């Protein structure tokens, strides 16, 4: 398969491409993912290591390994955007879905750690939707 998707950080310093052949796609609601993303959940795609290539800026990233847990995050040192990180066991790259420039063909497999999701997130899903900022 050579259907590749480009991904990047917000400022554009870091860029990668990855085969659109993701093995898993999870929305993770665990407390750690909420803290690391400053959001309701992480949206992580799992890619085999050989399917991802750094095109530029890998040296402009910082990898954070939690000192007591199997929890790792890579981000751009200029803009802070989350970027693909190799899992500590080396089996997969976790690719933040929001870092991709186009839609992956893989759909979400599961929402995990659902018991840890925040009440404000659950309540917010019931609210009115708007295409942009409300007027």
N, CA, C and O atoms as CSV, one atom per row, in Angstrom:
chain,resi,resn,atom,element,x,y,z
A,1,UNK,N,N,0.857,-1.188,0.000
A,1,UNK,CA,C,0.000,0.000,0.000
A,1,UNK,C,C,0.891,1.235,0.000
A,1,UNK,O,O,1.859,1.308,0.757
A,2,UNK,N,N,0.569,2.189,-0.835
A,2,UNK,CA,C,1.348,3.422,-0.852
A,2,UNK,C,C,0.431,4.638,-0.886
A,2,UNK,O,O,0.770,5.659,-1.485
A,3,UNK,N,N,-0.713,4.533,-0.253
A,3,UNK,CA,C,-1.622,5.665,-0.107
A,3,UNK,C,C,-1.200,6.389,1.164
A,3,UNK,O,O,-1.526,5.951,2.267
A,4,UNK,N,N,-0.478,7.491,1.014
A,4,UNK,CA,C,0.123,8.156,2.161
A,4,UNK,C,C,-0.620,9.436,2.509
A,4,UNK,O,O,-1.179,10.109,1.644
A,5,UNK,N,N,-0.611,9.753,3.795
A,5,UNK,CA,C,-1.229,10.971,4.309
A,5,UNK,C,C,-0.127,11.826,4.918
A,5,UNK,O,O,0.730,11.321,5.643
A,6,UNK,N,N,-0.152,13.107,4.625
A,6,UNK,CA,C,0.792,14.062,5.217
A,6,UNK,C,C,0.246,14.500,6.574
A,6,UNK,O,O,-0.963,14.653,6.752
A,7,UNK,N,N,1.149,14.697,7.519
A,7,UNK,CA,C,0.794,15.252,8.812
A,7,UNK,C,C,1.816,16.302,9.202
A,7,UNK,O,O,2.936,16.311,8.691
A,8,UNK,N,N,1.428,17.185,10.106
A,8,UNK,CA,C,2.358,18.238,10.524
A,8,UNK,C,C,1.909,18.836,11.847
A,8,UNK,O,O,0.820,18.561,12.350
A,9,UNK,N,N,2.790,19.662,12.390
A,9,UNK,CA,C,2.437,20.459,13.562
A,9,UNK,C,C,1.749,21.740,13.094
A,9,UNK,O,O,1.684,22.008,11.895
A,10,UNK,N,N,1.242,22.520,14.023
A,10,UNK,CA,C,0.509,23.744,13.702
A,10,UNK,C,C,1.380,24.786,13.006
A,10,UNK,O,O,0.923,25.456,12.080
A,11,UNK,N,N,2.639,24.928,13.446
A,11,UNK,CA,C,3.508,25.960,12.858
A,11,UNK,C,C,4.183,25.502,11.573
A,11,UNK,O,O,4.766,26.323,10.865
A,12,UNK,N,N,4.122,24.212,11.252
A,12,UNK,CA,C,4.671,23.701,10.004
A,12,UNK,C,C,6.138,23.332,10.031
A,12,UNK,O,O,6.677,22.905,9.009
A,13,UNK,N,N,6.802,23.480,11.161
A,13,UNK,CA,C,8.220,23.134,11.257
A,13,UNK,C,C,8.420,21.620,11.139
A,13,UNK,O,O,9.387,21.166,10.527
A,14,UNK,N,N,7.507,20.844,11.722
A,14,UNK,CA,C,7.610,19.385,11.720
A,14,UNK,C,C,6.597,18.808,10.734
A,14,UNK,O,O,5.435,19.214,10.709
A,15,UNK,N,N,7.060,17.852,9.922
A,15,UNK,CA,C,6.164,17.234,8.946
A,15,UNK,C,C,6.543,15.764,8.774
A,15,UNK,O,O,7.718,15.402,8.830
A,16,UNK,N,N,5.540,14.937,8.567
A,16,UNK,CA,C,5.737,13.507,8.368
A,16,UNK,C,C,4.717,13.028,7.343
A,16,UNK,O,O,3.766,13.737,7.015
A,17,UNK,N,N,4.930,11.817,6.846
A,17,UNK,CA,C,3.865,11.156,6.109
A,17,UNK,C,C,3.752,9.732,6.626
A,17,UNK,O,O,4.695,9.179,7.193
A,18,UNK,N,N,2.590,9.160,6.420
A,18,UNK,CA,C,2.290,7.841,6.959
A,18,UNK,C,C,1.337,7.129,6.008
A,18,UNK,O,O,0.466,7.758,5.408
A,19,UNK,N,N,1.504,5.817,5.872
A,19,UNK,CA,C,0.585,5.036,5.052
A,19,UNK,C,C,-0.804,5.067,5.680
A,19,UNK,O,O,-0.950,4.975,6.899
A,20,UNK,N,N,-1.802,5.196,4.846
A,20,UNK,CA,C,-3.192,5.165,5.309
A,20,UNK,C,C,-3.615,3.708,5.506
A,20,UNK,O,O,-4.513,3.197,4.837
A,21,UNK,N,N,-2.930,3.064,6.450
A,21,UNK,CA,C,-3.172,1.656,6.764
A,21,UNK,C,C,-3.093,1.487,8.281
A,21,UNK,O,O,-2.349,0.651,8.794
A,22,UNK,N,N,-3.873,2.296,8.977
A,22,UNK,CA,C,-3.836,2.301,10.437
A,22,UNK,C,C,-4.465,1.029,10.993
A,22,UNK,O,O,-5.450,0.525,10.453
A,23,UNK,N,N,-3.892,0.522,12.068
A,23,UNK,CA,C,-4.350,-0.734,12.663
A,23,UNK,C,C,-5.470,-0.530,13.673
A,23,UNK,O,O,-6.341,-1.387,13.820
A,24,UNK,N,N,-5.448,0.600,14.366
A,24,UNK,CA,C,-6.476,0.909,15.366
A,24,UNK,C,C,-6.705,2.410,15.380
A,24,UNK,O,O,-5.861,3.194,14.947
A,25,UNK,N,N,-7.880,2.792,15.891
A,25,UNK,CA,C,-8.207,4.213,16.057
A,25,UNK,C,C,-9.072,4.311,17.303
A,25,UNK,O,O,-10.208,3.838,17.314
A,26,UNK,N,N,-8.536,4.923,18.348
A,26,UNK,CA,C,-9.242,5.049,19.621
A,26,UNK,C,C,-9.407,6.509,20.014
A,26,UNK,O,O,-8.526,7.338,19.783
A,27,UNK,N,N,-10.550,6.803,20.610
A,27,UNK,CA,C,-10.733,8.016,21.398
A,27,UNK,C,C,-10.485,7.580,22.835
A,27,UNK,O,O,-11.236,6.764,23.368
A,28,UNK,N,N,-9.449,8.106,23.467
A,28,UNK,CA,C,-9.114,7.717,24.836
A,28,UNK,C,C,-9.516,8.820,25.801
A,28,UNK,O,O,-9.045,9.953,25.703
A,29,UNK,N,N,-10.396,8.470,26.736
A,29,UNK,CA,C,-10.920,9.418,27.713
A,29,UNK,C,C,-10.212,9.327,29.065
A,29,UNK,O,O,-10.688,9.911,30.038
A,30,UNK,N,N,-9.082,8.608,29.152
A,30,UNK,CA,C,-8.412,8.477,30.450
A,30,UNK,C,C,-7.929,9.847,30.935
A,30,UNK,O,O,-7.719,10.764,30.141
A,31,UNK,N,N,-7.762,9.962,32.233
A,31,UNK,CA,C,-7.351,11.239,32.832
A,31,UNK,C,C,-6.002,11.719,32.293
A,31,UNK,O,O,-5.802,12.920,32.115
A,32,UNK,N,N,-5.066,10.784,32.029
A,32,UNK,CA,C,-3.765,11.175,31.493
A,32,UNK,C,C,-3.908,11.798,30.103
A,32,UNK,O,O,-3.277,12.815,29.813
A,33,UNK,N,N,-4.732,11.197,29.246
A,33,UNK,CA,C,-4.931,11.756,27.898
A,33,UNK,C,C,-5.650,13.097,27.964
A,33,UNK,O,O,-5.381,13.985,27.155
A,34,UNK,N,N,-6.561,13.251,28.918
A,34,UNK,CA,C,-7.211,14.551,29.083
A,34,UNK,C,C,-6.173,15.612,29.442
A,34,UNK,O,O,-6.194,16.714,28.895
A,35,UNK,N,N,-5.271,15.281,30.357
A,35,UNK,CA,C,-4.234,16.235,30.763
A,35,UNK,C,C,-3.258,16.523,29.624
A,35,UNK,O,O,-2.919,17.679,29.370
A,36,UNK,N,N,-2.807,15.470,28.939
A,36,UNK,CA,C,-1.796,15.638,27.893
A,36,UNK,C,C,-2.322,16.386,26.676
A,36,UNK,O,O,-1.558,17.066,25.990
A,37,UNK,N,N,-3.621,16.267,26.401
A,37,UNK,CA,C,-4.190,16.959,25.240
A,37,UNK,C,C,-4.909,18.241,25.626
A,37,UNK,O,O,-5.300,19.021,24.758
A,38,UNK,N,N,-5.086,18.464,26.928
A,38,UNK,CA,C,-5.876,19.606,27.419
A,38,UNK,C,C,-7.255,19.609,26.774
A,38,UNK,O,O,-7.781,20.661,26.411
A,39,UNK,N,N,-7.832,18.426,26.637
A,39,UNK,CA,C,-9.111,18.268,25.949
A,39,UNK,C,C,-9.895,17.124,26.579
A,39,UNK,O,O,-9.492,16.571,27.603
A,40,UNK,N,N,-11.006,16.781,25.966
A,40,UNK,CA,C,-11.878,15.733,26.487
A,40,UNK,C,C,-11.308,14.337,26.264
A,40,UNK,O,O,-11.589,13.420,27.035
A,41,UNK,N,N,-10.514,14.173,25.221
A,41,UNK,CA,C,-9.948,12.858,24.915
A,41,UNK,C,C,-8.825,12.991,23.898
A,41,UNK,O,O,-8.727,13.988,23.182
A,42,UNK,N,N,-7.988,11.975,23.850
A,42,UNK,CA,C,-7.002,11.856,22.775
A,42,UNK,C,C,-7.672,11.119,21.623
A,42,UNK,O,O,-8.555,10.289,21.842
A,43,UNK,N,N,-7.257,11.419,20.407
A,43,UNK,CA,C,-7.756,10.748,19.201
A,43,UNK,C,C,-6.542,10.145,18.509
A,43,UNK,O,O,-5.915,10.789,17.668
A,44,UNK,N,N,-6.211,8.901,18.867
A,44,UNK,CA,C,-4.960,8.293,18.414
A,44,UNK,C,C,-5.179,7.169,17.422
A,44,UNK,O,O,-5.973,6.256,17.648
A,45,UNK,N,N,-4.452,7.258,16.314
A,45,UNK,CA,C,-4.377,6.185,15.328
A,45,UNK,C,C,-3.096,5.400,15.587
A,45,UNK,O,O,-2.083,5.979,15.979
A,46,UNK,N,N,-3.133,4.096,15.372
A,46,UNK,CA,C,-1.972,3.235,15.585
A,46,UNK,C,C,-1.417,2.816,14.225
A,46,UNK,O,O,-2.121,2.206,13.420
A,47,UNK,N,N,-0.148,3.148,13.975
A,47,UNK,CA,C,0.508,2.821,12.708
A,47,UNK,C,C,1.736,1.957,12.972
A,47,UNK,O,O,2.431,2.148,13.970
A,48,UNK,N,N,2.003,1.013,12.082
A,48,UNK,CA,C,3.229,0.229,12.198
A,48,UNK,C,C,4.429,1.152,11.982
A,48,UNK,O,O,4.366,2.060,11.152
A,49,UNK,N,N,5.525,0.929,12.720
A,49,UNK,CA,C,6.671,1.839,12.645
A,49,UNK,C,C,7.217,2.048,11.235
A,49,UNK,O,O,7.633,3.153,10.887
A,50,UNK,N,N,7.218,1.000,10.432
A,50,UNK,CA,C,7.800,1.117,9.091
A,50,UNK,C,C,6.930,1.923,8.121
A,50,UNK,O,O,7.351,2.196,6.997
A,51,UNK,N,N,5.726,2.303,8.546
A,51,UNK,CA,C,4.822,3.044,7.652
A,51,UNK,C,C,4.925,4.556,7.809
A,51,UNK,O,O,4.306,5.296,7.044
A,52,UNK,N,N,5.699,5.031,8.790
A,52,UNK,CA,C,5.793,6.468,9.047
A,52,UNK,C,C,7.190,6.979,8.712
A,52,UNK,O,O,8.192,6.359,9.067
A,53,UNK,N,N,7.241,8.123,8.020
A,53,UNK,CA,C,8.513,8.774,7.679
A,53,UNK,C,C,8.459,10.230,8.126
A,53,UNK,O,O,7.474,10.930,7.892
A,54,UNK,N,N,9.531,10.674,8.770
A,54,UNK,CA,C,9.665,12.095,9.088
A,54,UNK,C,C,10.200,12.793,7.848
A,54,UNK,O,O,11.235,12.394,7.314
A,55,UNK,N,N,9.513,13.825,7.385
A,55,UNK,CA,C,9.937,14.585,6.208
A,55,UNK,C,C,10.799,15.774,6.602
A,55,UNK,O,O,11.737,16.130,5.889
A,56,UNK,N,N,10.481,16.388,7.738
A,56,UNK,CA,C,11.296,17.489,8.258
A,56,UNK,C,C,10.919,17.737,9.715
A,56,UNK,O,O,9.805,17.442,10.147
A,57,UNK,N,N,11.864,18.279,10.449
A,57,UNK,CA,C,11.609,18.761,11.795
A,57,UNK,C,C,11.612,17.746,12.916
A,57,UNK,O,O,11.262,18.096,14.043
A,58,UNK,N,N,11.994,16.495,12.660
A,58,UNK,CA,C,12.015,15.527,13.760
A,58,UNK,C,C,12.923,16.013,14.889
A,58,UNK,O,O,12.650,15.766,16.063
A,59,UNK,N,N,13.997,16.700,14.527
A,59,UNK,CA,C,14.925,17.231,15.534
A,59,UNK,C,C,14.322,18.409,16.300
A,59,UNK,O,O,14.886,18.841,17.306
A,60,UNK,N,N,13.195,18.927,15.843
A,60,UNK,CA,C,12.496,20.023,16.522
A,60,UNK,C,C,11.362,19.516,17.407
A,60,UNK,O,O,10.455,20.269,17.761
A,61,UNK,N,N,11.420,18.237,17.760
A,61,UNK,CA,C,10.399,17.660,18.633
A,61,UNK,C,C,11.002,17.325,19.988
A,61,UNK,O,O,12.214,17.166,20.133
A,62,UNK,N,N,10.134,17.224,20.957
A,62,UNK,CA,C,10.511,16.811,22.307
A,62,UNK,C,C,9.656,15.602,22.657
A,62,UNK,O,O,8.451,15.592,22.405
A,63,UNK,N,N,10.281,14.586,23.237
A,63,UNK,CA,C,9.557,13.398,23.684
A,63,UNK,C,C,9.494,13.424,25.202
A,63,UNK,O,O,10.512,13.569,25.879
A,64,UNK,N,N,8.280,13.283,25.725
A,64,UNK,CA,C,8.073,13.214,27.171
A,64,UNK,C,C,7.700,11.782,27.530
A,64,UNK,O,O,6.717,11.247,27.018
A,65,UNK,N,N,8.476,11.165,28.400
A,65,UNK,CA,C,8.166,9.845,28.946
A,65,UNK,C,C,7.802,10.022,30.408
A,65,UNK,O,O,8.603,10.534,31.190
A,66,UNK,N,N,6.608,9.605,30.783
A,66,UNK,CA,C,6.213,9.703,32.187
A,66,UNK,C,C,7.167,8.848,33.017
A,66,UNK,O,O,7.469,7.719,32.630
A,67,UNK,N,N,7.647,9.362,34.149
A,67,UNK,CA,C,8.661,8.645,34.922
A,67,UNK,C,C,8.180,7.348,35.576
A,67,UNK,O,O,8.997,6.470,35.855
A,68,UNK,N,N,6.875,7.205,35.826
A,68,UNK,CA,C,6.412,6.010,36.533
A,68,UNK,C,C,5.342,5.219,35.778
A,68,UNK,O,O,4.862,4.205,36.285
A,69,UNK,N,N,4.962,5.659,34.585
A,69,UNK,CA,C,3.915,4.966,33.826
A,69,UNK,C,C,4.353,4.794,32.380
A,69,UNK,O,O,5.246,5.498,31.908
A,70,UNK,N,N,3.731,3.867,31.686
A,70,UNK,CA,C,3.990,3.682,30.257
A,70,UNK,C,C,3.180,4.706,29.481
A,70,UNK,O,O,2.175,4.380,28.849
A,71,UNK,N,N,3.633,5.939,29.542
A,71,UNK,CA,C,2.911,7.040,28.917
A,71,UNK,C,C,3.921,7.963,28.262
A,71,UNK,O,O,4.790,8.521,28.932
A,72,UNK,N,N,3.805,8.125,26.945
A,72,UNK,CA,C,4.767,8.895,26.162
A,72,UNK,C,C,4.036,9.869,25.258
A,72,UNK,O,O,2.951,9.572,24.759
A,73,UNK,N,N,4.634,11.035,25.051
A,73,UNK,CA,C,4.056,12.028,24.135
A,73,UNK,C,C,5.196,12.743,23.418
A,73,UNK,O,O,6.235,13.031,24.012
A,74,UNK,N,N,4.987,13.027,22.126
A,74,UNK,CA,C,5.948,13.814,21.341
A,74,UNK,C,C,5.234,15.075,20.890
A,74,UNK,O,O,4.065,15.038,20.504
A,75,UNK,N,N,5.950,16.194,20.944
A,75,UNK,CA,C,5.340,17.447,20.510
A,75,UNK,C,C,6.390,18.362,19.895
A,75,UNK,O,O,7.585,18.216,20.150
A,76,UNK,N,N,5.925,19.309,19.080
A,76,UNK,CA,C,6.793,20.307,18.458
A,76,UNK,C,C,7.280,21.269,19.538
A,76,UNK,O,O,6.480,21.783,20.321
A,77,UNK,N,N,8.583,21.512,19.582
A,77,UNK,CA,C,9.119,22.406,20.615
A,77,UNK,C,C,8.848,23.871,20.311
A,77,UNK,O,O,9.126,24.730,21.148
A,78,UNK,N,N,8.311,24.176,19.130
A,78,UNK,CA,C,7.994,25.560,18.768
A,78,UNK,C,C,6.531,25.911,19.044
A,78,UNK,O,O,6.245,26.967,19.609
A,79,UNK,N,N,5.605,25.034,18.652
A,79,UNK,CA,C,4.179,25.364,18.801
A,79,UNK,C,C,3.439,24.453,19.776
A,79,UNK,O,O,2.300,24.747,20.139
A,80,UNK,N,N,4.057,23.360,20.208
A,80,UNK,CA,C,3.439,22.477,21.191
A,80,UNK,C,C,2.470,21.452,20.634
A,80,UNK,O,O,1.879,20.694,21.403
A,81,UNK,N,N,2.288,21.405,19.320
A,81,UNK,CA,C,1.358,20.439,18.723
A,81,UNK,C,C,1.810,19.011,18.980
A,81,UNK,O,O,3.000,18.702,18.921
A,82,UNK,N,N,0.834,18.136,19.268
A,82,UNK,CA,C,1.121,16.722,19.419
A,82,UNK,C,C,1.499,16.100,18.083
A,82,UNK,O,O,0.913,16.419,17.049
A,83,UNK,N,N,2.489,15.204,18.118
A,83,UNK,CA,C,3.002,14.559,16.910
A,83,UNK,C,C,3.175,13.063,17.162
A,83,UNK,O,O,3.128,12.623,18.310
A,84,UNK,N,N,3.375,12.272,16.100
A,84,UNK,CA,C,3.516,10.825,16.281
A,84,UNK,C,C,4.658,10.471,17.227
A,84,UNK,O,O,5.727,11.082,17.209
A,85,UNK,N,N,4.393,9.473,18.044
A,85,UNK,CA,C,5.409,8.999,18.983
A,85,UNK,C,C,5.404,7.474,18.965
A,85,UNK,O,O,4.346,6.846,18.923
A,86,UNK,N,N,6.585,6.897,18.999
A,86,UNK,CA,C,6.727,5.451,19.054
A,86,UNK,C,C,6.368,4.986,20.459
A,86,UNK,O,O,6.847,5.542,21.448
A,87,UNK,N,N,5.524,3.965,20.541
A,87,UNK,CA,C,5.172,3.431,21.855
A,87,UNK,C,C,6.433,2.892,22.523
A,87,UNK,O,O,7.402,2.550,21.846
A,88,UNK,N,N,6.419,2.819,23.839
A,88,UNK,CA,C,7.616,2.401,24.564
A,88,UNK,C,C,8.026,0.972,24.225
A,88,UNK,O,O,9.202,0.628,24.339
A,89,UNK,N,N,7.068,0.125,23.807
A,89,UNK,CA,C,7.432,-1.231,23.397
A,89,UNK,C,C,7.858,-1.295,21.931
A,89,UNK,O,O,8.267,-2.353,21.454
A,90,UNK,N,N,7.765,-0.166,21.206
A,90,UNK,CA,C,8.222,-0.090,19.828
A,90,UNK,C,C,7.310,-0.724,18.795
A,90,UNK,O,O,7.684,-0.820,17.626
A,91,UNK,N,N,6.125,-1.157,19.193
A,91,UNK,CA,C,5.241,-1.871,18.259
A,91,UNK,C,C,4.461,-0.952,17.333
A,91,UNK,O,O,4.133,-1.341,16.212
A,92,UNK,N,N,4.156,0.268,17.786
A,92,UNK,CA,C,3.326,1.177,17.000
A,92,UNK,C,C,3.794,2.618,17.156
A,92,UNK,O,O,4.421,2.987,18.149
A,93,UNK,N,N,3.474,3.411,16.155
A,93,UNK,CA,C,3.466,4.858,16.309
A,93,UNK,C,C,2.049,5.238,16.704
A,93,UNK,O,O,1.092,4.788,16.075
A,94,UNK,N,N,1.901,6.059,17.735
A,94,UNK,CA,C,0.616,6.676,18.048
A,94,UNK,C,C,0.579,7.981,17.275
A,94,UNK,O,O,1.401,8.868,17.504
A,95,UNK,N,N,-0.366,8.097,16.368
A,95,UNK,CA,C,-0.468,9.269,15.502
A,95,UNK,C,C,-1.690,10.076,15.921
A,95,UNK,O,O,-2.814,9.599,15.759
A,96,UNK,N,N,-1.509,11.286,16.458
A,96,UNK,CA,C,-2.668,12.110,16.798
A,96,UNK,C,C,-3.465,12.428,15.528
A,96,UNK,O,O,-2.928,12.993,14.575
A,97,UNK,N,N,-4.735,12.065,15.524
A,97,UNK,CA,C,-5.563,12.250,14.325
A,97,UNK,C,C,-5.595,13.705,13.879
A,97,UNK,O,O,-5.646,13.981,12.680
A,98,UNK,N,N,-5.566,14.632,14.817
A,98,UNK,CA,C,-5.605,16.051,14.477
A,98,UNK,C,C,-4.353,16.565,13.798
A,98,UNK,O,O,-4.351,17.681,13.279
A,99,UNK,N,N,-3.286,15.777,13.790
A,99,UNK,CA,C,-2.052,16.197,13.118
A,99,UNK,C,C,-2.068,15.878,11.623
A,99,UNK,O,O,-1.180,16.311,10.889
A,100,UNK,N,N,-3.066,15.125,11.171
A,100,UNK,CA,C,-3.140,14.733,9.759
A,100,UNK,C,C,-3.781,15.826,8.919
A,100,UNK,O,O,-4.699,16.511,9.370
A,101,UNK,N,N,-3.291,15.986,7.695
A,101,UNK,CA,C,-3.799,17.010,6.778
A,101,UNK,C,C,-5.072,16.568,6.059
A,101,UNK,O,O,-5.808,17.406,5.540
A,102,UNK,N,N,-5.339,15.267,6.023
A,102,UNK,CA,C,-6.547,14.753,5.378
A,102,UNK,C,C,-7.113,13.608,6.206
A,102,UNK,O,O,-6.463,13.100,7.120
A,103,UNK,N,N,-8.321,13.217,5.873
A,103,UNK,CA,C,-9.028,12.188,6.636
A,103,UNK,C,C,-8.429,10.802,6.392
A,103,UNK,O,O,-8.196,10.432,5.242
A,104,UNK,N,N,-8.180,10.039,7.442
A,104,UNK,CA,C,-7.752,8.653,7.244
A,104,UNK,C,C,-8.949,7.800,6.820
A,104,UNK,O,O,-10.095,8.157,7.092
A,105,UNK,N,N,-8.685,6.691,6.165
A,105,UNK,CA,C,-9.781,5.796,5.786
A,105,UNK,C,C,-10.286,4.999,6.992
A,105,UNK,O,O,-11.429,4.540,6.995
A,106,UNK,N,N,-9.457,4.834,7.999
A,106,UNK,CA,C,-9.834,4.096,9.216
A,106,UNK,C,C,-10.839,4.908,10.020
A,106,UNK,O,O,-10.645,6.103,10.247
A,107,UNK,N,N,-11.903,4.259,10.445
A,107,UNK,CA,C,-12.876,4.910,11.320
A,107,UNK,C,C,-12.573,4.535,12.770
A,107,UNK,O,O,-11.834,3.587,13.032
A,108,UNK,N,N,-13.138,5.272,13.688
A,108,UNK,CA,C,-12.898,5.034,15.111
A,108,UNK,C,C,-13.371,3.630,15.482
A,108,UNK,O,O,-14.510,3.250,15.209
A,109,UNK,N,N,-12.471,2.867,16.112
A,109,UNK,CA,C,-12.804,1.511,16.556
A,109,UNK,C,C,-13.556,1.512,17.876
A,109,UNK,O,O,-14.493,0.738,18.076
A,110,UNK,N,N,-13.131,2.395,18.776
A,110,UNK,CA,C,-13.688,2.335,20.120
A,110,UNK,C,C,-13.353,3.594,20.896
A,110,UNK,O,O,-12.326,4.230,20.657
A,111,UNK,N,N,-14.226,3.949,21.825
A,111,UNK,CA,C,-13.951,4.982,22.821
A,111,UNK,C,C,-13.551,4.238,24.085
A,111,UNK,O,O,-14.326,3.442,24.616
A,112,UNK,N,N,-12.327,4.502,24.572
A,112,UNK,CA,C,-11.811,3.735,25.704
A,112,UNK,C,C,-11.693,4.602,26.959
A,112,UNK,O,O,-11.636,5.829,26.882
A,113,UNK,N,N,-11.658,3.939,28.107
A,113,UNK,CA,C,-11.635,4.591,29.419
A,113,UNK,C,C,-12.818,5.549,29.556
A,113,UNK,O,O,-12.690,6.654,30.084
A,114,UNK,N,N,-13.953,5.100,29.072
A,114,UNK,CA,C,-15.157,5.929,29.023
A,114,UNK,C,C,-15.628,6.324,30.428
A,114,UNK,O,O,-16.256,7.369,30.602
A,115,UNK,N,N,-15.326,5.495,31.421
A,115,UNK,CA,C,-15.739,5.820,32.792
A,115,UNK,C,C,-14.985,7.023,33.348
A,115,UNK,O,O,-15.399,7.601,34.353
A,116,UNK,N,N,-13.883,7.406,32.706
A,116,UNK,CA,C,-13.105,8.562,33.156
A,116,UNK,C,C,-13.444,9.847,32.402
A,116,UNK,O,O,-12.874,10.899,32.690
A,117,UNK,N,N,-14.365,9.774,31.441
A,117,UNK,CA,C,-14.677,10.999,30.690
A,117,UNK,C,C,-15.290,12.039,31.617
A,117,UNK,O,O,-15.982,11.708,32.580
A,118,UNK,N,N,-15.026,13.280,31.311
A,118,UNK,CA,C,-15.490,14.374,32.163
A,118,UNK,C,C,-16.984,14.639,31.963
A,118,UNK,O,O,-17.524,14.435,30.875
A,119,UNK,N,N,-17.628,15.090,33.018
A,119,UNK,CA,C,-19.052,15.413,32.955
A,119,UNK,C,C,-19.306,16.544,31.966
A,119,UNK,O,O,-20.303,16.522,31.244
A,120,UNK,N,N,-18.406,17.540,31.927
A,120,UNK,CA,C,-18.609,18.657,31.004
A,120,UNK,C,C,-18.590,18.197,29.552
A,120,UNK,O,O,-19.261,18.782,28.702
A,121,UNK,N,N,-17.817,17.142,29.266
A,121,UNK,CA,C,-17.797,16.606,27.901
A,121,UNK,C,C,-19.127,15.930,27.565
A,121,UNK,O,O,-19.708,16.169,26.507
A,122,UNK,N,N,-19.590,15.099,28.465
A,122,UNK,CA,C,-20.866,14.403,28.253
A,122,UNK,C,C,-21.991,15.419,28.095
A,122,UNK,O,O,-22.806,15.310,27.179
A,123,UNK,N,N,-22.036,16.405,28.985
A,123,UNK,CA,C,-23.074,17.440,28.904
A,123,UNK,C,C,-22.960,18.239,27.606
A,123,UNK,O,O,-23.971,18.571,26.987
A,124,UNK,N,N,-21.739,18.542,27.199
A,124,UNK,CA,C,-21.519,19.338,25.997
A,124,UNK,C,C,-21.980,18.659,24.721
A,124,UNK,O,O,-22.361,19.330,23.762
A,125,UNK,N,N,-21.950,17.333,24.703
A,125,UNK,CA,C,-22.394,16.603,23.510
A,125,UNK,C,C,-23.884,16.783,23.242
A,125,UNK,O,O,-24.353,16.539,22.130
A,126,UNK,N,N,-24.622,17.209,24.256
A,126,UNK,CA,C,-26.068,17.397,24.118
A,126,UNK,C,C,-26.444,18.813,23.690
A,126,UNK,O,O,-27.618,19.093,23.447
A,127,UNK,N,N,-25.474,19.696,23.595
A,127,UNK,CA,C,-25.761,21.106,23.321
A,127,UNK,C,C,-25.914,21.386,21.831
A,127,UNK,O,O,-25.534,20.583,20.980
A,128,UNK,N,N,-26.478,22.539,21.551
A,128,UNK,CA,C,-26.678,22.998,20.180
A,128,UNK,C,C,-25.343,23.078,19.437
A,128,UNK,O,O,-24.318,23.416,20.029
A,129,UNK,N,N,-25.362,22.769,18.152
A,129,UNK,CA,C,-24.165,22.843,17.305
A,129,UNK,C,C,-24.222,24.085,16.426
A,129,UNK,O,O,-25.302,24.584,16.112
A,130,UNK,N,N,-23.057,24.578,16.034
A,130,UNK,CA,C,-22.954,25.784,15.220
A,130,UNK,C,C,-21.762,25.628,14.276
A,130,UNK,O,O,-20.747,25.063,14.683
A,131,UNK,N,N,-21.844,26.102,13.039
A,131,UNK,CA,C,-20.765,25.976,12.053
A,131,UNK,C,C,-19.520,26.778,12.416
A,131,UNK,O,O,-18.423,26.400,12.005
A,132,UNK,N,N,-19.642,27.839,13.151
A,132,UNK,CA,C,-18.513,28.684,13.555
A,132,UNK,C,C,-18.824,29.289,14.901
A,132,UNK,O,O,-19.603,28.729,15.672
A,133,UNK,N,N,-18.221,30.432,15.195
A,133,UNK,CA,C,-18.565,31.121,16.433
A,133,UNK,C,C,-20.007,31.605,16.344
A,133,UNK,O,O,-20.424,32.104,15.299
A,134,UNK,N,N,-20.776,31.465,17.428
A,134,UNK,CA,C,-22.161,31.949,17.389
A,134,UNK,C,C,-22.208,33.472,17.271
A,134,UNK,O,O,-21.325,34.178,17.758
A,135,UNK,N,N,-23.246,33.952,16.622
A,135,UNK,CA,C,-23.391,35.407,16.446
A,135,UNK,C,C,-24.438,35.964,17.388
A,135,UNK,O,O,-24.695,37.168,17.382
